[in-house]
Amino acid sequence: MRMTPDQMVAEVRKCAELGGTPIEGAISTAFGCTLQGEVPEKEVVRLAVALAEFCDSVAPRGYRGVRESAQVRRLFALVRKEIGDKLEGAHFHDTRGLGLGQRARRYEEGVAPL
């Protein structure tokens, strides 16, 4: 997208300000990035809090399939502590065979699939 995460948050805010439809703030690299590598959990929480200010829901997403179940559980708990019920969804890929465990942790944390 050729934008920093903060620039993207600003763009999503502009969309939300238009009104008329619910907005989901997705953090597409919450569980690692092919360019950046590890994404610090504090950064994911910071972005989730920023998005929750104006989005109807927030969804951490992981497309590389690299997070272990315990890490998924921990990140969901950290995000939920800050934004509560606005944590409504998550999306995972099974790239490295970890998808089932990630989905189980998501379910245990009360986070819906997307």
Residue pairs with C-beta under 8 A, 6 or more apart in sequence:
1 8
3 11
5 43
5 47
6 50
9 25
9 47
9 50
9 51
12 23
12 25
12 51
12 54
12 55
13 53
13 54
15 23
16 23
16 54
16 55
17 54
22 56
22 57
23 54
23 55
23 56
23 57
24 55
24 56
24 57
24 58
24 59
24 88
24 89
25 48
25 51
25 52
25 55
25 57
25 58
25 59
26 58
26 59
26 60
26 61
26 91
27 44
27 47
27 48
27 51
27 58
27 59
27 60
27 61
28 61
28 63
29 36
29 39
29 61
29 62
29 63
30 39
30 44
30 60
30 61
30 62
30 75
31 39
31 60
31 61
31 62
31 64
31 66
31 67
31 71
31 72
31 75
31 92
32 38
32 39
32 62
32 64
32 66
32 67
33 39
33 64
34 64
41 74
41 75
41 78
44 60
44 75
44 78
44 79
45 78
45 79
45 82
48 58
48 60
48 79
48 82
48 83
48 87
49 82
49 83
51 58
52 58
52 82
52 83
52 86
55 86
56 86
57 86
57 87
57 88
57 89
58 79
58 83
58 86
58 87
58 88
59 87
59 88
59 89
59 90
59 91
59 114
60 75
60 76
60 79
60 87
60 90
61 90
61 91
61 92
61 114
62 72
62 90
62 91
62 92
62 93
62 102
63 91
63 92
63 93
63 95
64 93
64 95
64 96
65 92
65 93
65 94
65 95
65 96
65 97
65 98
65 99
65 102
66 95
66 96
66 98
67 75
67 98
67 102
68 98
68 101
69 98
69 101
69 102
69 104
69 105
70 105
72 101
72 102
72 105
72 106
73 105
73 108
73 109
76 87
76 90
76 105
76 106
76 109
76 111
77 109
79 87
80 87
80 109
87 111
88 111
88 112
89 111
89 112
89 113
89 114
90 106
90 111
90 112
90 113
90 114
91 113
91 114
92 99
92 102
92 103
92 106
93 99
94 100
103 113
106 113
